[in-house]
């Protein structure tokens, strides 16, 4: 069976409401932070701003990977693998 690739418009037709809801949720979170005095000097907010800039102005393609890397710790040789949860 051959799969058909959707166009950008078709993806937006399918996902627009979900994307809009996520953006509104994010805006509400920022409002909560602002109402509590903001977090301009918090390094986590700087990472969030960088991620949003990447989404808006970054090159086309690979946005998810670039944002994930912003929030990831760099690999350190010798890391211990966590024990599985039971």
C-alpha positions as CSV (number, residue, x, y, z in Angstrom):
1,X,0.0,0.0,0.0
2,X,1.4,3.4,-1.0
3,X,1.1,6.2,1.5
4,X,0.2,9.6,0.2
5,X,2.1,12.7,1.5
6,X,-0.1,15.5,2.8
7,X,0.4,19.1,1.8
8,X,1.0,21.8,4.5
9,X,-2.5,23.0,4.0
10,X,-3.9,19.5,4.5
11,X,-1.9,19.2,7.7
12,X,-3.2,22.5,8.9
13,X,-6.8,21.4,8.0
14,X,-6.3,18.4,10.3
15,X,-4.3,20.0,13.1
16,X,-5.1,23.7,13.3
17,X,-7.3,23.5,16.4
18,X,-4.8,21.4,18.3
19,X,-2.0,23.7,17.4
20,X,-4.0,26.7,18.4
21,X,-4.9,25.1,21.7
22,X,-1.3,24.5,22.5
23,X,-0.3,28.1,21.7
24,X,-3.1,29.3,24.0
25,X,-2.0,27.0,26.7
26,X,1.6,28.3,26.4
27,X,0.3,31.9,26.5
28,X,-1.6,31.2,29.7
29,X,1.5,29.7,31.3
30,X,3.5,32.9,30.4
31,X,0.7,35.0,31.9
32,X,0.9,33.0,35.1
33,X,4.7,33.6,35.4
34,X,4.2,37.3,34.6
35,X,1.5,37.7,37.3
36,X,3.9,36.2,39.8
37,X,6.6,38.7,39.1
38,X,8.1,37.3,36.0
39,X,11.3,35.3,35.5
40,X,13.5,37.5,33.3
41,X,16.7,36.4,35.0
42,X,15.8,32.7,35.0
43,X,17.9,30.6,32.7
44,X,14.9,28.3,32.0
45,X,13.0,31.3,30.6
46,X,16.0,32.1,28.4
47,X,15.9,28.6,27.0
48,X,12.2,28.9,26.4
49,X,12.7,32.2,24.5
50,X,15.5,30.6,22.4
51,X,13.2,27.7,21.5
52,X,10.4,30.0,20.5
53,X,12.9,32.0,18.3
54,X,14.0,28.8,16.7
55,X,10.4,28.0,15.9
56,X,9.7,31.4,14.4
57,X,13.0,32.3,12.7
58,X,15.0,29.1,12.4
59,X,15.7,27.4,9.1
60,X,12.9,25.3,7.6
61,X,13.0,21.6,8.7
62,X,14.6,20.1,11.8
63,X,12.9,22.5,14.2
64,X,11.9,19.7,16.6
65,X,15.5,18.4,16.8
66,X,16.9,21.8,17.4
67,X,14.5,22.6,20.1
68,X,15.1,19.2,21.8
69,X,18.8,19.9,21.7
70,X,18.3,23.3,23.4
71,X,16.7,21.5,26.4
72,X,19.1,18.5,26.5
73,X,22.1,18.1,28.6
74,X,25.3,17.6,26.7
75,X,26.6,14.0,26.7
76,X,29.2,13.2,29.3
77,X,31.4,10.1,28.9
78,X,30.8,7.7,31.8
79,X,27.2,8.5,32.5
80,X,25.6,5.8,34.5
81,X,22.5,4.1,32.9
82,X,19.6,4.4,35.3
83,X,18.2,1.2,36.8
84,X,14.8,0.2,35.3
85,X,11.7,0.9,37.4
86,X,9.7,-2.0,38.6
